[in-house]
Amino acid sequence: MNINIEETVKGMFSELLDIDCAKIKNDLLLIEDLAIDSFGFAELSFIVKEKFNFEISTEDTQGIKTVNDLICYIKNNLGRE
């Protein structure tokens, strides 16, 4: 799978939040800066499953605080079953 994970994740946030992709910075906090609530995170998890073919475990959601955390999580879990 040859995709740019960072660009894909920023595109996911752009679609989900209806904001310009250029405004999505790696250090933005999901809750405080992007106002991602539990419903938004559920949507995000669904999009991750759709685009990357794996699910974010419930336990792991607590450790994902920034855009970069999600990028790193996807990179570290891509291809694992």
N, C-alpha and C positions, 0 to 999 in steps of 0.2 A: 504494500500500500504506500504509494508515493504522494503524500499530501502534506501541505504545510499546516501542522497542527495549530500553531499560534494564529495564523490567519483564519483558519476554520473556526476556532473558539471565539475569536473576536467577531466573526460573522454571525455566529450563533447568538451572542449577546446583542449585536446590532439588530438582528431580526426580532429577538424576544422583547427588546426594550424600545424598538423603533427609534434608534438613534444612529447617527453617523458612525461607521466603523472606525474612523480616524480618532474618534473621541474615546474609544475603549483602550485604556492603558493597562499595562500588566500589573501595576501596583494598586489599582482601584480595588477597594473593599466591596465584596458582593452585597453585604447588607447595608452598610453605612453609605457607600458612594453610589451604588447602583440600585438600591432599594429592592433587592431580591429577597422576597419573603419565602415562607415554606412552599407556597403554591408555585412561585417562580422557580424555586429550586427543583421541584418535582417536574416542571416543564423542561428545565435545563437537563435533568437526568434523562428524560425521554428523548431529547434531541441528541444527547451523547450516545444513547443506545442506538438510535437511528443512524447516526453518522459514523460511529466508531465500532459498533457491534459488541458493546459490553455495557454492563450496568455499574453505576456508582453504588457501592455498598452503603447501607445506612450508617454503619460505623464510621466510614470514611468521610461522610459529609461534614462532620464536625471539624475536620482538619482543613477543609477547603474554605479559606477566608478571602482570597484575592483571585483576580483573573489569572495571575501567574500560577497560583496553587492548582487551579483547575487544569491549566496547560501541562504542568509537571505531572499531575495525577494521570492525565490521559497518556502522556509519553511513557510513564512508568508501567502502565497497565495495558497498553495496546498490544494485542496479540496473545494475552494470557487468557486461559479458559478456566 
